[in-house]
Amino acid sequence: MRPILYLIIPGLILLSPNAYTQEKINSGPISEAIEKHGKAFLKNKDITSVSIGVFKAGEIYAQHFGEIEKGKGNLPNDETIYEIASVTKTATGYLVAKAVLEKKIKLEEDVRVYLKGSYPNLEFNQKPITIKHLLTHTSGLPGFLPKEMNGVFEKLNESVPNDYYALEKSYSKEQFLSDLKNLSLAVEPGTKYTYSNVGAELVGYVLETVYEKPIDELLQESFLKKYAMRNTAIELNEIQKQKLVRGYWMSNTSPSPNQLNTLWASAGGLKMSMTDMLHYMDLQLNSEDPIVAESHKVLYEEGNLLKIAYFWRVWNDKYGTSYNHHGGTSGTQNWLFIYPKYKLGISIITNQSGPDTPNLLNKTAKKILESIIKE
């Protein structure tokens, strides 16, 4: 999963317990806004499809544009499953918030308390990496392990998908933990923001250790079952695999391979349909859920613009306090925005990935937000 994370002007989300019995709305100003901006998004170079979901005050809207496979004319739908990449981290953050409230994990605890073996290197100036540092990308750990993965996406050539796939395929949890012992920190933990998938995978290891259950099972128990998210998982079943999209890297004409997720997948391994994404908005806008409230607490601030909660980027502007996260693989990109003030959520997912895609996603979400607020 590509760690694309920009300073952006966030966007929206919310759902009521009755939303699951309501029919999707296909008319009105919100549907018109989705259609207008969805079609405009499709006109951008190399974009072949986009799915847009909006939740507004208990009502759900979703529309799909373009084709999943170039030249096939196969339109995505509500049950099409996408790799949501780093948006996975927000679900991981929810699991950690739950563990904190259940007193199974302490934010200020030295992460080595939860690790098996000796890791004297996971500190700098006698200050250890804590759980909070992992959640806020301030641990000082690198972006990826193995180290050869760092910089792969920055090559911007047609071989990126296969290069990443080969590295992932040959890597295991055991190798990750071994490599972790050989890392050296260059900064004191908690003092500098540096996006790290390594830190997010380490969080997955901690969660599986304290609960003695795999991440997929923890997700099911925590909210997937309760919120009727039937097409969300790290490990898909055979029927779900048939619905999983393979997208395109930049101008490639051949689809990229799907991720293997050979580690804990807590950094970017979730797959999800748009229907489930709307239900996930419901969860994140449930003001009565103490776990959601905990996971939205700001844990780190750097300057006037950077605020991080439990992996969420937190933004404050005229639309109130909002939460967002971007995710990208070598074949798909998506951005999820949550605006509690308006009980509103927006998710935009495309089966194309490249350096310009995040900006296109963000701009489209903002235009839809402005259209909805105007109404």
Order of alpha helices (4+ residues) and beta strands (2+ residues): alpha-beta-beta-beta-alpha-beta-beta-alpha-alpha-alpha-alpha-alpha-beta-alpha-beta-beta-alpha-alpha-beta-beta-beta-beta-beta-beta-beta-alpha
